[in-house]
Amino acid sequence: MNSISVRALLVRGMIAGVIAGALALAVAYFLGESQVDAAIAIEEAHSHAAHGGGGGGEEEELVSRTMQATGGLATALLVFGVAVGGIAALVFAYALGRIGNFGPRATAALIAGAALLTVYVVPFLKYPANPPAVGNPDTIGKRTTLFFLMVALSLLLAVAAVIIGKRLAPGLGNWNASIAAAAGFILAIGLAYAFLPSFDEVGKDFPGSLLWKFRLSTLAVQTTFWAGFGLIFGYLTERLLVSGNGADARRVATPVG
């Protein structure tokens, strides 16, 4: 594979990641931050009541809430967009022409959809995001470790499903092989859900509607990011690979080996 072509895809992946990150930032700010503020208010009320209303136990903020909701949030999502966009571009460079007879836009959309499913949705269904005031501080390390373990399992099982599907295709046909691979993926994920520990640390007095809105907002942020990335990166790669931008760039569409 031509190194110039891969570099061109990498740059476009990072550009698409930044733009998608900006779209996700807008959703996070306008949809999610109000839920975070409401949860923080509940947490502060509980802390105030625990200290008899005297205000004791309050710690000075190292970073203001305003900075967290603006500069901190923007930095996190834009850096995330650049990093993930670059990784997705490298995956695209390998996958184009190897996962079926799909053009650049369709391949970009498939990669974005698969990333949303494996990196976020599957782990989210087992270990959903919690707002402030929810969760035991003593288990945060264990919960974080298990979440990333679920991400790793989801990615590995997805790759295994693709490999198995391709190997079954000559005998079963593409459709039946895809169904069999998807069924195997779902079964394996179900077993992981069953055997990995769960956590039920939502307080009885925490509003269920607020928890539901917060989790939906986090899902909306990730969905916006990956949908935006798939559309933008697909457009940029199609211009690069199909619109006559040079023979070197077009070579990336032909897998080697």
C-alpha positions in Angstrom: 0.0 0.0 0.0 1.4 3.4 -1.0 2.6 5.4 2.0 1.5 8.7 0.5 -2.1 7.4 0.1 -2.2 6.1 3.7 -0.9 9.5 4.9 -3.6 11.3 2.9 -6.3 9.0 4.5 -4.8 9.6 7.9 -5.0 13.4 7.5 -8.6 13.2 6.3 -9.5 10.9 9.1 -8.2 13.4 11.7 -10.0 16.3 9.9 -13.3 14.3 9.9 -12.7 13.4 13.5 -12.3 17.1 14.5 -15.5 18.1 12.7 -17.4 15.1 14.2 -16.0 16.0 17.6 -17.4 19.6 17.2 -20.8 18.2 16.3 -20.7 15.9 19.3 -19.6 18.9 21.5 -22.7 20.8 20.5 -24.9 17.8 21.4 -23.0 17.3 24.7 -23.3 20.9 25.7 -26.9 21.6 24.8 -28.3 18.2 25.7 -26.0 16.6 28.3 -24.7 19.4 30.5 -28.1 20.3 31.9 -28.4 16.7 33.2 -24.9 16.9 34.7 -25.8 20.1 36.5 -29.0 18.6 37.9 -27.1 15.6 39.1 -24.4 17.8 40.7 -27.2 19.8 42.5 -28.5 16.5 44.0 -25.0 15.5 45.1 -24.4 18.8 46.8 -27.8 18.7 48.5 -26.9 15.2 49.9 -23.5 16.5 51.1 -25.1 19.5 52.7 -27.7 17.3 54.5 -25.0 14.9 55.6 -23.2 17.7 57.4 -26.2 18.9 59.1 -26.7 21.9 56.9 -23.5 23.6 58.2 -21.7 23.5 54.9 -18.8 21.4 56.2 -16.9 19.0 54.1 -17.1 21.2 51.0 -13.8 21.3 49.0 -12.6 24.1 46.8 -12.9 23.3 43.1 -9.6 23.0 41.3 -11.4 23.6 38.0 -14.7 25.6 37.9 -17.8 24.0 36.7 -18.1 26.6 33.9 -14.6 25.6 32.6 -15.5 21.9 32.8 -18.6 22.4 30.8 -16.9 24.5 28.1 -13.1 24.4 27.7 -12.7 21.0 29.3 -15.5 19.4 27.4 -14.3 20.9 24.1 -10.7 19.7 24.7 -11.8 16.2 25.5 -14.1 15.7 22.5 -11.8 17.4 20.0 -8.7 15.5 21.1 -10.9 12.3 21.1 -12.0 13.1 17.6 -8.4 13.6 16.3 -7.1 10.4 17.9 -10.1 8.2 17.0 -10.3 9.7 13.5 -6.7 8.7 12.8 -7.2 5.2 14.1 -10.4 4.8 12.0 -8.6 6.0 8.9 -6.0 3.3 9.3 -8.7 0.7 9.8 -10.4 2.1 6.6 -7.1 1.8 4.7 -6.9 -1.9 5.6 -10.6 -2.7 5.2 -11.3 -1.1 1.8 -11.8 -3.9 -0.7 -11.3 -6.6 1.9 -14.8 -6.7 3.6 -16.8 -6.7 0.4 -17.3 -4.9 -2.8 -18.1 -1.5 -1.2 -17.0 1.9 -2.3 -15.2 4.5 0.0 -18.4 6.0 1.4 -20.1 2.7 2.2 -16.9 1.4 3.8 -16.6 4.5 5.9 -20.2 4.1 7.0 -19.7 0.5 7.9 -16.6 1.2 9.9 -18.3 4.1 11.7 -21.4 1.9 12.5 -19.3 -1.0 13.7 -17.2 1.3 15.9 -20.3 2.8 17.5 -21.7 -0.7 18.1 -18.5 -2.3 19.4 -16.8 0.5 21.2 -19.8 2.1 22.8 -23.2 0.4 22.5 -22.1 -3.1 23.6 -20.2 -1.9 26.6 -22.8 0.7 27.4 -25.6 -2.0 27.7 -23.6 -3.8 30.4 -22.0 -0.8 32.1 -24.0 2.3 31.3 -22.7 5.8 32.1 -23.6 7.3 35.4 -24.0 11.0 36.3 -22.5 12.6 39.4 -24.1 11.4 42.7 -24.5 7.9 41.3 -22.1 5.1 42.0 -19.9 4.0 44.9 -16.5 5.8 44.9 -14.9 2.7 46.3 -15.8 0.7 43.2 -14.9 3.3 40.5 -11.6 1.6 39.7 -13.2 -1.8 39.3 -16.1 -0.4 37.2 -13.6 1.5 34.9 -11.5 -1.6 34.4 -14.5 -3.8 33.6 -15.9 -1.2 31.2 -12.6 -1.2 29.2 -12.5 -5.0 29.4 -15.9 -5.1 27.8 -14.7 -2.7 25.1 -11.7 -5.0 24.4 -13.9 -8.1 24.3 -16.4 -6.4 22.0 -13.7 -5.4 19.5 -12.0 -8.8 19.6 -15.3 -10.7 19.1 -16.3 -8.4 16.3 -13.0 -9.0 14.5 -13.5 -12.8 15.1 -17.1 -12.6 13.7 -15.8 -10.9 10.5 -13.1 -13.5 10.0 -15.5 -16.4 10.6 -18.1 -14.9 8.3 -15.6 -14.6 5.5 -14.5 -18.2 6.0 -18.0 -19.5 6.1 -19.1 -17.5 3.0 -17.8 -19.9 0.3 -19.9 -22.8 1.8 -23.0 -21.0 3.1 -23.2 -17.9 0.9 -22.6 -14.3 2.0 -26.1 -13.9 3.6 -26.1 -17.1 5.7 -22.5 -16.6 6.7 -23.2 -13.1 7.9 -26.2 -14.3 9.9 -24.2 -17.1 11.5 -21.3 -14.7 12.3 -23.7 -12.2 13.8 -25.4 -14.9 15.9 -22.1 -16.1 17.2 -21.1 -12.5 18.1 -24.4 -12.0 20.0 -24.1 -15.3 21.8 -20.5 -14.5 22.9 -21.5 -11.0 24.1 -24.4 -12.5 26.0 -22.1 -14.9 27.8 -19.8 -12.0 28.7 -22.8 -10.1 30.1 -23.8 -13.1 32.1 -20.4 -13.9 33.7 -19.0 -10.4 34.2 -20.1 -8.7 37.5 -22.8 -6.0 37.4 -23.3 -3.0 39.6 -26.5 -1.5 40.9 -25.4 1.6 42.8 -28.2 4.0 41.9 -29.7 5.5 45.1 -33.4 5.0 45.8 -33.8 8.8 46.0 -32.1 9.6 42.7 -34.7 10.5 40.0 -35.0 7.7 37.5 -36.0 10.2 34.8 -32.8 12.2 35.3 -30.7 9.0 35.1 -32.5 8.0 31.9 -32.0 11.4 30.3 -28.4 11.5 31.2 -27.7 8.0 29.7 -29.7 8.9 26.5 -27.6 12.1 26.2 -24.3 10.2 26.4 -25.7 7.8 23.7 -26.7 10.8 21.6 -23.2 12.3 21.8 -21.5 9.1 20.6 -24.1 8.5 17.9 -23.6 12.0 16.6 -19.9 11.6 16.6 -19.8 8.3 14.7 -22.6 9.3 12.3 -20.9 12.6 11.5 -17.5 10.9 11.2 -18.8 8.3 8.8 -20.5 10.8 6.5 -17.7 13.3 6.5 -14.8 10.8 6.2 -16.8 8.9 3.5 -17.1 12.2 1.5 -13.4 13.1 1.9 -12.2 9.6 0.9 -14.4 9.4 -2.1 -13.0 12.7 -3.3 -9.5 11.4 -2.8 -9.9 7.9 -4.2 -12.6 8.3 -6.9 -12.5 11.8 -8.2 -9.2 11.5 -10.0 -6.7 12.8 -7.5 -3.8 10.8 -8.8 -2.8 7.2 -9.4 -0.9 7.0 -6.2 -4.0 7.9 -4.2 -6.2 5.4 -6.0 -3.8 2.5 -5.2 -5.1 2.4 -1.7 -8.4 1.1 -2.9 -6.7 -2.1 -4.1 -5.8 -4.4 -1.2 -2.4 -6.0 -1.3 -2.2 -9.7 -0.6 
